[in-house]
């Protein structure tokens, strides 16, 4: 399944609150995403909480957009990405990278 980084900008209120309300909101987003064949893997949030970078698995960027629209989430940019694991470059002789 292709992976995408989704960049989002938020107002001064930021993204999801870290409380019960945020947990309920997150659960609802996960459910709506699943209906569109989209899986939210994780998010990184800037310290000021005005920008997030979310990692998704989805069949297409359009599926990510549809899921975001259903949840009322903004999208600044969608970028298809692949995983680069630095640990894969370790030598087999037990040396450090």
C-alpha positions in Angstrom: 0.0 0.0 0.0 1.4 3.4 -0.9 2.4 5.8 2.0 1.8 9.5 2.1 2.9 12.4 4.3 0.1 14.9 4.7 1.0 18.5 5.8 -1.7 20.4 7.6 -1.9 23.9 9.0 -4.1 24.8 11.9 -5.4 28.0 13.4 -4.3 29.1 16.8 -6.4 26.4 18.4 -4.1 23.7 17.0 -5.0 20.1 16.2 -6.6 17.5 18.5 -6.6 18.3 22.2 -4.8 15.8 24.5 -7.8 14.8 26.5 -10.9 12.7 26.3 -12.4 14.9 23.6 -9.2 14.5 21.5 -9.4 10.7 22.0 -13.0 10.6 20.8 -12.2 12.9 17.8 -9.2 10.7 16.9 -11.3 7.5 17.1 -13.9 9.1 14.8 -11.2 10.1 12.3 -9.8 6.6 12.3 -13.2 5.1 11.6 -14.0 7.5 8.7 -10.6 6.9 7.3 -11.2 3.1 7.3 -14.4 3.6 5.3 -12.2 5.2 2.6 -9.5 2.5 2.8 -7.1 5.0 4.5 -5.0 4.1 7.5 -3.5 6.9 9.7 -0.2 5.6 11.0 1.1 8.5 13.1 1.5 12.3 13.2 4.2 14.7 14.1 3.1 18.0 15.4 5.2 21.2 15.5 5.8 22.7 19.0 3.4 25.6 18.3 0.7 23.0 17.3 -0.1 25.0 14.1 1.4 22.4 11.7 1.3 18.7 11.6 2.9 16.0 9.4 0.8 12.9 9.2 1.8 9.5 7.8 -0.9 7.5 6.0 -1.3 4.3 4.0 -3.9 4.8 1.3 -4.6 3.6 -2.2 -4.3 7.1 -3.6 -3.9 10.8 -2.7 -7.6 11.2 -3.7 -8.6 8.7 -1.0 -6.6 10.7 1.6 -8.4 13.9 0.4 -11.8 12.2 0.6 -11.1 10.9 4.2 -9.8 14.4 5.3 -12.9 16.1 3.9 -15.2 13.7 5.7 -13.4 14.6 9.0 -13.2 18.3 8.3 -9.4 18.3 8.3 -7.3 20.7 6.2 -4.7 19.5 3.7 -1.8 21.8 2.6 0.1 19.1 0.7 0.2 15.4 0.1 3.5 13.7 -0.8 4.0 10.1 -1.6 6.9 8.6 0.4 8.9 5.4 0.9 10.6 4.2 4.0 14.4 4.6 4.3 15.5 2.6 7.3 19.1 3.6 8.3 19.5 0.3 10.2 19.3 -1.6 7.0 22.8 -0.1 6.1 24.6 -1.7 9.1 27.3 -4.0 8.1 26.7 -7.7 8.5 29.9 -8.1 10.4 28.4 -6.5 13.5 30.0 -3.1 12.9 28.2 0.1 13.6 26.8 2.3 10.9 
